[in-house]
Amino acid sequence: IGINSSKIASTEYEGMGFAVPSKTAIETANSLIKNGYVAGRAKLGITYVSLENFNNASTVLAALEKEGYKGANGTMVIQEVESESSLYGKVQEYDMIVAVNGDTMTSTDVMTSVLSDSKPGDTITLTIARIENNKITTFETKCKLIESKE
C-alpha cells in the first residue's frame, strides 16, 4: 500500500502515478511530529547553483572534459558553505563539485543518489574544480556529511 506522491497526466498517453510506500510515509510523518524535520537525512552543508545557469557553462564544460570529466552537466557551483560543514575552509565560492566518490556529475542526480544512500557522519570524496587565472585545477577533498534539519 502506498501514498500517492505525484501524477503525470496527458492526453497523449494514459496517466502515470507514483507512490511512496506507506511505511516510508508513516516514518516520515512520525519524524516530522517528533523532531520538526526528517531525522537521519544527510547533506553537504552548502548552497549551490547548477553550472548550466552560467553564461560560460559550455566553455567550462569543454575545459572539464579535457580534465577527464566528460558530460559533467550536473556540476554544482558552490555559492555558500555553512560553518558546521566539514567543507568550511576547504572550498570557496565558485568552486565546482565535478565528481562524487569518483563518479562524474553527469547530473545532480549523481549527488542526490549518494546522499540518499548515506547518513549523517558518513564521509564522501568530492572532486573540486577551481578556476584561477583562466586555468582549471582539480583536487579531491573528504566531506563528512551532516544532518539536514530542514
C-alpha positions as CSV (number, residue, x, y, z in Angstrom):
1,I,0.0,0.0,0.0
2,G,1.4,3.4,-0.9
3,I,0.6,7.1,-0.7
4,N,0.3,8.9,-4.0
5,S,3.2,11.4,-4.3
6,S,2.8,12.7,-7.9
7,K,1.0,12.0,-11.1
8,I,1.7,12.8,-14.8
9,A,-1.4,13.4,-16.9
10,S,-1.5,13.8,-20.6
11,T,-4.0,13.4,-23.4
12,E,-1.3,11.7,-25.5
13,Y,-1.0,8.7,-23.1
14,E,-2.5,7.1,-20.1
15,G,-1.7,9.0,-16.8
16,M,1.3,7.7,-14.8
17,G,1.2,7.8,-11.0
18,F,4.0,7.5,-8.4
19,A,3.6,6.4,-4.8
20,V,5.7,6.4,-1.6
21,P,5.4,3.1,0.4
22,S,3.1,3.6,3.4
23,K,5.9,2.5,5.7
24,T,8.1,5.4,4.5
25,A,5.2,7.9,4.8
26,I,4.5,6.8,8.4
27,E,8.2,7.0,9.3
28,T,8.5,10.5,7.7
29,A,5.3,11.7,9.5
30,N,6.4,10.4,12.8
31,S,9.8,12.0,12.5
32,L,8.3,15.4,11.5
33,I,6.0,15.2,14.5
34,K,8.8,14.2,16.9
35,N,11.6,16.4,15.6
36,G,10.1,19.0,13.3
37,Y,12.3,17.6,10.5
38,V,13.0,14.2,8.9
39,A,15.8,12.8,11.1
40,G,18.7,10.9,9.5
41,R,18.9,12.7,6.2
42,A,22.4,13.7,5.2
43,K,23.6,16.9,3.5
44,L,26.9,18.6,2.5
45,G,26.1,21.9,4.1
46,I,26.4,24.1,1.0
47,T,24.2,26.1,-1.2
48,Y,24.9,25.8,-4.9
49,V,23.8,26.8,-8.4
50,S,23.9,24.4,-11.4
51,L,26.8,25.2,-13.8
52,E,24.3,25.2,-16.6
53,N,22.9,28.5,-15.2
54,F,26.1,30.4,-16.1
55,N,26.7,32.1,-19.4
56,N,30.1,30.4,-19.8
57,A,28.9,26.9,-19.0
58,S,29.8,25.4,-22.4
59,T,33.3,26.7,-22.1
60,V,33.8,25.4,-18.6
61,L,32.3,22.0,-19.6
62,A,34.7,21.8,-22.5
63,A,37.6,22.5,-20.1
64,L,36.3,20.0,-17.6
65,E,36.1,17.4,-20.4
66,K,39.8,18.0,-21.2
67,E,40.5,17.3,-17.5
68,G,38.7,13.9,-17.8
69,Y,35.2,14.9,-16.6
70,K,33.2,14.3,-19.8
71,G,29.5,15.2,-19.6
72,A,29.8,17.0,-16.3
73,N,26.4,18.8,-16.9
74,G,25.4,18.3,-13.2
75,T,28.4,20.2,-11.9
76,M,27.4,22.2,-8.8
77,V,28.9,25.7,-8.4
78,I,29.3,26.4,-4.7
79,Q,27.7,29.6,-3.5
80,E,28.0,29.3,0.2
81,V,29.3,26.9,2.8
82,E,27.6,26.5,6.2
83,S,30.0,26.9,9.2
84,E,29.1,23.4,10.5
85,S,30.0,21.8,7.2
86,S,33.4,19.9,7.0
87,L,33.9,21.8,3.7
88,Y,34.1,25.1,5.6
89,G,37.6,26.5,4.9
90,K,38.4,23.8,2.3
91,V,36.4,25.2,-0.6
92,Q,35.4,28.7,-1.6
93,E,32.6,30.4,-3.5
94,Y,32.5,29.5,-7.2
95,D,34.5,26.2,-6.7
96,M,32.7,23.4,-8.6
97,I,31.9,19.9,-7.5
98,V,32.6,17.9,-10.6
99,A,32.6,14.3,-9.2
100,V,31.5,12.5,-6.0
101,N,33.2,9.2,-4.9
102,G,34.9,9.2,-8.4
103,D,31.6,9.5,-10.4
104,T,31.4,12.5,-12.7
105,M,28.5,14.7,-12.0
106,T,26.6,14.0,-15.3
107,S,23.5,15.3,-13.5
108,T,22.7,16.5,-10.0
109,D,21.0,13.1,-9.5
110,V,24.6,11.6,-9.0
111,M,24.8,13.6,-5.8
112,T,21.2,13.0,-4.8
113,S,21.7,9.3,-5.1
114,V,24.9,9.4,-2.9
115,L,23.2,11.5,-0.3
116,S,20.1,9.3,-0.2
117,D,22.3,6.2,0.4
118,S,24.3,7.9,3.1
119,K,23.6,9.1,6.7
120,P,24.9,11.9,8.8
121,G,28.5,11.2,9.8
122,D,29.4,9.3,6.7
123,T,32.3,10.6,4.7
124,I,32.3,11.0,0.9
125,T,35.0,12.2,-1.5
126,L,34.4,15.2,-3.7
127,T,36.4,16.3,-6.7
128,I,36.5,20.1,-6.8
129,A,37.4,22.2,-9.8
130,R,38.6,25.7,-9.3
131,I,39.2,28.4,-11.9
132,E,42.2,30.7,-11.2
133,N,44.0,32.8,-13.7
134,N,41.8,31.3,-16.5
135,K,43.0,27.8,-15.7
136,I,41.1,24.9,-14.2
137,T,42.7,22.9,-11.4
138,T,41.1,20.0,-9.6
139,F,41.6,18.4,-6.2
140,E,39.9,15.9,-4.0
141,T,38.6,16.6,-0.5
142,K,36.8,14.5,2.0
143,C,33.4,15.7,3.3
144,K,31.8,14.4,6.4
145,L,28.0,14.6,5.9
146,I,25.9,16.5,8.4
147,E,22.2,16.1,9.3
148,S,19.7,18.0,7.3
149,K,17.2,19.7,9.7
150,E,15.2,21.4,7.1
